[in-house]
Amino acid sequence: MTVAIDRATGKRRGDAPRPGLGQRLKHSYRKHWYAYAMITPVAVVLGVLVLYPLGYGLYLTLTDANSLNTARTIGVNEIEATYKFIGLDNYADILWGETAYDRFWSHFIWTIVWTAACVGLHYGFGLGLALLLNQKLRGRTFYRLVLVLPWAVPTFVTVFGWRFMLADGGVINTALDALHLPAPLWLEDTFWQRFAAIMVNTWCGVPFMMVSLLGGLQSIDASLYEAAEMDGANAWQRFRYVTLPGLRSVSSTVVLLGIIWTFNQFAVIFLLFGGTAPEAQILVTWAYYLGFGQQPRDFAQSAAYGILLLAILIVFTSFYRRWLNRNEQQLAI
């Protein structure tokens, strides 16, 4: 029997039963086998590198696994795992335990401050430099090349360079001494450690923001500026009512990426201080310290921090995208 499909409603007409799931999958495979063949390697790689570690890490958060009770080999002796399933006790201890503030909430607050300060400075300096490079300047190509260099240089080279400059006998303190100004303990005092971390991360992150916003500026129709100028708008009004709305889509994307990257920025903090600055550790570096920087190594708590970080970013991203969609709908009205 021939089965017709109503084009208006998409519903089947006729008495023939709906094909089963197996038949639909078989038909889909026959029709789209080439697409499945293309995505299979990607799916396998994602499963091995992302899904399996995530699932195993989630399992570890429900145990008391550490370096003393996990399976290990010492010489020719193989020691079996003895860790136990403890449910959500790790999360309860991290969030509400006796040392919850020192082990989680203090680092969480500093991570929020670190992320907000770095992304704000990235966007502010990046937008300012993008506006300058969008002008017709002599040697503009050379300036672009120079300003992109901090982003092109590997992060560990940049951070180690800053670490040498911020040392007690480094270039920065030597220059401050020559000017008879106080030389901060950049790598020892908690306040200056945090200040130095934000400074170094700003240096590393501004070029990406600058390049992204410069591309957004160049996509804005020049006729909008001409029309605004003919209407008598000054420079500030043109920036407020033409430039910023024109950069809205680019800005929302790069700010979201900047927040995610900065929230999980491991290299700058770790390479700048290692394990010598406990008060300057953000959540991701503190999780690494728990799992690999102490004895015994607490794998379960470290994995729990990772799951909490993932949950925080998922919640934030959901609210951020919903807020952007709401603003776009209001502007459309």
URBEL-V375275 format. One record per pair of residues at least 24 apart in sequence whose ideal C-beta (glycine too) atoms are under 10 Angstrom apart, sorted by the first residue. I is the first residue (numbers start at 1). J is the second residue. Records with the same first field share a line. If there is no record, write none. Layout:
# URBEL-V375275
I: J ; J
This chain:
# URBEL-V375275
53: 303 ; 306
54: 303 ; 306 ; 307 ; 310
56: 303
57: 299 ; 300 ; 302 ; 303 ; 304 ; 305 ; 306 ; 307 ; 310
58: 303 ; 304 ; 306 ; 307 ; 310
59: 85 ; 300 ; 303
60: 90 ; 291 ; 299 ; 300 ; 301 ; 302 ; 303 ; 304 ; 306 ; 307
61: 86 ; 87 ; 88 ; 89 ; 90 ; 91 ; 94 ; 299 ; 300 ; 301 ; 302 ; 303 ; 304 ; 305 ; 306 ; 307 ; 308
62: 86 ; 87 ; 88 ; 89 ; 90 ; 91 ; 300 ; 303 ; 304
63: 87 ; 89 ; 90 ; 299 ; 300 ; 303
64: 89 ; 90 ; 298 ; 299 ; 300 ; 301
65: 90 ; 297 ; 298 ; 299 ; 300 ; 301 ; 302 ; 303
66: 290 ; 291 ; 294 ; 295 ; 296 ; 297 ; 298 ; 299 ; 300 ; 301 ; 302
67: 291 ; 292 ; 294 ; 295 ; 296 ; 297 ; 298 ; 299
68: 295 ; 296 ; 297 ; 298
69: 296 ; 299 ; 300
70: 296 ; 297 ; 299 ; 300
83: 299 ; 300
86: 300
88: 304
89: 300 ; 304
90: 298 ; 300 ; 301 ; 302 ; 303 ; 304 ; 305 ; 307 ; 308
91: 301 ; 304 ; 305 ; 307 ; 308 ; 311
92: 304
93: 300 ; 301 ; 304
94: 290 ; 301 ; 304 ; 305 ; 308
95: 304 ; 308
102: 278 ; 279
103: 286 ; 290 ; 301 ; 305
104: 283 ; 286 ; 301 ; 304 ; 305 ; 308
106: 278 ; 279 ; 281 ; 286
107: 278 ; 279 ; 280 ; 281 ; 282 ; 283 ; 284 ; 285 ; 286 ; 287 ; 305
108: 282 ; 283 ; 286 ; 308 ; 309 ; 312
110: 190 ; 194 ; 197 ; 279 ; 280 ; 281 ; 282 ; 283 ; 286
111: 262 ; 263 ; 264 ; 265 ; 281 ; 282 ; 283 ; 284 ; 285 ; 286 ; 309 ; 312
112: 263 ; 282 ; 283 ; 312
113: 194 ; 198 ; 282
114: 194 ; 197 ; 198 ; 201 ; 262 ; 263 ; 265 ; 268 ; 269 ; 280 ; 282 ; 283
115: 201 ; 258 ; 259 ; 260 ; 261 ; 262 ; 263 ; 264 ; 265 ; 282 ; 316
116: 259 ; 262
117: 194 ; 195 ; 197 ; 198 ; 199 ; 201 ; 202 ; 262
118: 197 ; 198 ; 199 ; 200 ; 201 ; 202 ; 204 ; 205 ; 206 ; 258 ; 259 ; 261 ; 262 ; 263 ; 265 ; 268
119: 201 ; 202 ; 205 ; 209 ; 254 ; 255 ; 256 ; 257 ; 258 ; 259 ; 260 ; 261 ; 262 ; 263
120: 198 ; 202 ; 255 ; 258
121: 198 ; 199 ; 201 ; 202 ; 203 ; 205 ; 206 ; 209
122: 201 ; 202 ; 204 ; 205 ; 206 ; 207 ; 208 ; 209 ; 210 ; 254 ; 255 ; 258 ; 259 ; 261 ; 262
123: 205 ; 206 ; 209 ; 210 ; 212 ; 213 ; 251 ; 254 ; 255 ; 258
124: 202 ; 206 ; 209
125: 202 ; 203 ; 205 ; 206 ; 207 ; 209 ; 210
126: 202 ; 205 ; 206 ; 207 ; 208 ; 209 ; 210 ; 211 ; 212 ; 213 ; 214 ; 254 ; 258
127: 206 ; 209 ; 210 ; 213 ; 214 ; 216 ; 217 ; 239 ; 243 ; 244 ; 247 ; 251
128: 206 ; 210 ; 213
129: 206 ; 207 ; 209 ; 210 ; 211 ; 213 ; 214
130: 209 ; 210 ; 211 ; 212 ; 213 ; 214 ; 215 ; 216 ; 217 ; 218 ; 243 ; 247
131: 210 ; 213 ; 214 ; 217 ; 239 ; 243
132: 210 ; 214
133: 210 ; 211 ; 213 ; 214 ; 217 ; 218
134: 213 ; 214 ; 216 ; 217 ; 218 ; 220 ; 243
144: 207 ; 210 ; 211 ; 214
146: 207
147: 206 ; 207 ; 210 ; 211 ; 214
148: 206 ; 207 ; 208 ; 210 ; 211
149: 207
150: 202 ; 203 ; 204 ; 205 ; 206 ; 207 ; 208
151: 203 ; 204 ; 205 ; 206 ; 207 ; 208 ; 209 ; 210 ; 211
152: 207
153: 204 ; 207
154: 267
155: 200 ; 201 ; 204 ; 265 ; 266 ; 267 ; 268 ; 271
156: 267 ; 268 ; 270 ; 271
157: 271
158: 200 ; 203 ; 204 ; 267 ; 268 ; 271
159: 197 ; 200 ; 201 ; 203 ; 204 ; 267 ; 268 ; 269 ; 270 ; 271 ; 272 ; 273
160: 271 ; 272
161: 200 ; 203
162: 186 ; 196 ; 197 ; 199 ; 200 ; 201 ; 203 ; 204 ; 268 ; 271 ; 272
163: 187 ; 196 ; 200 ; 271 ; 272 ; 273 ; 274
165: 196 ; 200
166: 192 ; 193 ; 196 ; 199 ; 200 ; 272
172: 196
186: 272
187: 272 ; 273 ; 274 ; 276 ; 277 ; 280
188: 273 ; 276 ; 277
189: 277 ; 279 ; 280
190: 277 ; 278 ; 279 ; 280
191: 279 ; 280
192: 280
193: 269 ; 272 ; 273 ; 276 ; 277 ; 278 ; 279 ; 280 ; 281
194: 269 ; 277 ; 279 ; 280 ; 282
195: 280
196: 268 ; 272 ; 273 ; 277 ; 280
197: 265 ; 268 ; 269 ; 272 ; 273 ; 277 ; 280 ; 281 ; 282
198: 262 ; 268
199: 268
200: 268 ; 269 ; 271 ; 272
201: 261 ; 262 ; 265 ; 267 ; 268 ; 269 ; 272
202: 262 ; 268
203: 268
204: 265 ; 267 ; 268
205: 258 ; 261 ; 262 ; 265 ; 268
208: 254 ; 257 ; 258 ; 261
209: 251 ; 254 ; 255 ; 257 ; 258
211: 254
212: 247 ; 250 ; 251 ; 253 ; 254 ; 255 ; 257 ; 258
213: 243 ; 247 ; 250 ; 251 ; 254
214: 250
215: 247 ; 250 ; 254
216: 243 ; 246 ; 247 ; 248 ; 249 ; 250 ; 251 ; 253 ; 254
217: 243 ; 246 ; 247 ; 250
219: 246 ; 247 ; 249 ; 250
220: 245 ; 246 ; 247 ; 250
221: 246
245: 331
248: 324 ; 327 ; 328 ; 331
249: 324 ; 328
252: 320 ; 321 ; 323 ; 324 ; 327 ; 328
253: 324
255: 320 ; 324
256: 316 ; 317 ; 320 ; 321 ; 324
259: 313 ; 316 ; 317 ; 320
260: 313 ; 316 ; 317 ; 320
263: 309 ; 312 ; 313 ; 316
264: 306 ; 309 ; 310 ; 313
282: 309
283: 308 ; 309 ; 312
284: 309
